[in-house]
Amino acid sequence: ADAEFIEGNIITAPGIVNQGLTTSMIQVAESRGDTLAIIDPRGGYTPASEDYQTEQQRISTTHVSDVVNNMTSRNLNSSYGACYYPWVRITDTINGRGIWAPPSVAALGALSFSEKESALWFAPAGFSRGGLAGGAAGIPVTMVRSKLTSKQRDDLYEANINPIATFPNEGIVIFG
């Protein structure tokens, strides 16, 4: 927590949705004043490591409203925290297999890409710096767990969640 003792820019725990931990991460980032907490929202999709149901049973049919309601009830509003949704499918470049990864993984890669290509203060979002299909995540992102409609993206925005959207001509893009 001491910015003078330990240097830090980002706090993240990909795939961990424990509300106590994610709230603490944001509070540490706020108290330091030099760090961003990237958290994953609870709801919508449960990874295989957390549940023994089939893939289809682990996907909520009300995924966006679940995530929005969970984040809204937490009443988080901090310029030192960021949240993204939904999960993304990435390619494991070592064995060539696709795996599902939490949205924070793609966001972390996009932050790094944006800083390398532009400057630290430019948002890692939009078609230039948030195009995940184009390599902005640093790893190949091939699919999103849930394709979002325009209304669902708007609902996520209102809950301070950055949507990861799919567009026919542009591919997978971080919006927000």
N, C-alpha and C positions, 0 to 999 in steps of 0.2 A: 504493500500500500504506500510505501514511502518513495516518492518520485526522485528524491535526491540520493537514495541508496540503490534502488534497482531501476534501470532503464526499461521502459516498456512502451509499446505503441498500440498493441492489440491484445485483448483478452478474449479467448474463445474456447469452447469445449464442444466441438462438433457432435451433434446427435444427443447431447445431454439436455433434457428439457425440464429438469427439476427446477421448479419455480424459486425455491429458496436460493439455489446456487446461481441461477441466471440473474435474479434480483441483486444478489451480492456482487456479481461481476459488474453490473451497471453502477452500483454504488461505489465500488472501488474506482472505476473509471472516472466517475464524477468527482470523487474526492481528490484524485490525482490531478485531474484537469489536463492530462496529456495523453490519454489513452482512450481507445474505442473498444467497447464491448460488443461483440457480434454474437447474438444468441439465436437459438433455434426455437420456434414456437411449438407448443404442445398441441397435438391434435392433427387429424387429417390422415396420417399414415403412421403405422407402427412398424419399425424395421423387424426383420426376421430374428435378430439377436434379442429382441424384447418380447417376442410372442411366438407361440408355436402353431398358430393358425395358418391357413393357406394364404398366399399372396393376395388373392381377391378379398378374403375376409379381413385382412389387415388394412384395407383401404376404406375409409369412411365415405359413405355416400353424401354426407353433409360436410365434407372436408373443409371447405372455405369458411362456412359459418361456424364450424367447431373452432377453427384457428382464430377467427375474428372474435368470437365470444370469449375464448380463453384469454386473449391478449387484452381485450377491452376491459374485462373484469379485473385485470391486474393494474389498470390505470397507470401504465408506464408512459412517460413522456420525457425523454432525455436526448439532448444532442450528443451525449456520450455513449449511446447505445444504438444498435441497428439490428433489425430482424428481417428475414427473407423467407419466402415460401413460393413454391413447394420443393420437395426433394427432387434431386436430379440424378439421372443415370450417367455415370462416367465410365470410361474405358480404362481398365487396369492395364497399363502399358507393359507390365512385366509378363502377364499370362494371357493378355488379349481378351479377357472376359469383361462383360459389363456388370457393374455393381451399382446399387442405389446408395447415394451419399446425401447427407443432410445439406440443406441450402447454404449453411454457413461455409461449407467447403468451397462451393462455387464463388461465394461472395469474397472470401479471403483471397482466392486467386485473382478475382477481378480487381480488388483493391491493389494488389501488387502490380498487375498489368497496367492499371490506370496511372499509378505513380511512375512506372518505368516509361510509359509512352507519353505522358503529359506532365502533370505536376500533382503534388500531394493534395491540393485543394480542389481538383476536379473530381466530380462524382463518378464512381465506377458504375455507371448506368447509361442506358440509352444505346443506340446502335453503334456508336464509335468506340466507347470504352466498356460497354456492358454486353457485347455480343459474345455469348458463351460458346456458340457453335463455331465461331471464328477463332477460338483459342484464348479468349480473354481470361478464362479461369485457370490457365496454365496446364490444364488437363483436358482431354477431349470430353465435352459434355454432349451426349447424343440424344437425350430425351428428358422430359419433365414427368414427374409422377402423375400430375394432373394438369391437363390443358385448361387454362383459365379463360373465362369469357370476359368481355369488357366490364360487365357489372361486377363480376367477382374481383377483378383487379381494382375497381373503384372501392369495393368493400374493404379490401386489404389496405389500400391507401388510407382510408378513414381510420383504420385501427393502427396506423403507423407501421405497417408491414410492407416491405418492398417486394412487389411481385416479380417472379421469374416467369416470363411469358414466352409463348411460341407464336411466331408469325410466319406465314407461308413463304414469303420471299426473303425474310431476314433471318430466320432461324430462331434460336433460343436467346433471349435477351433479358438482362436484369433491368427492370423499370423502377423508377422511384428515386 
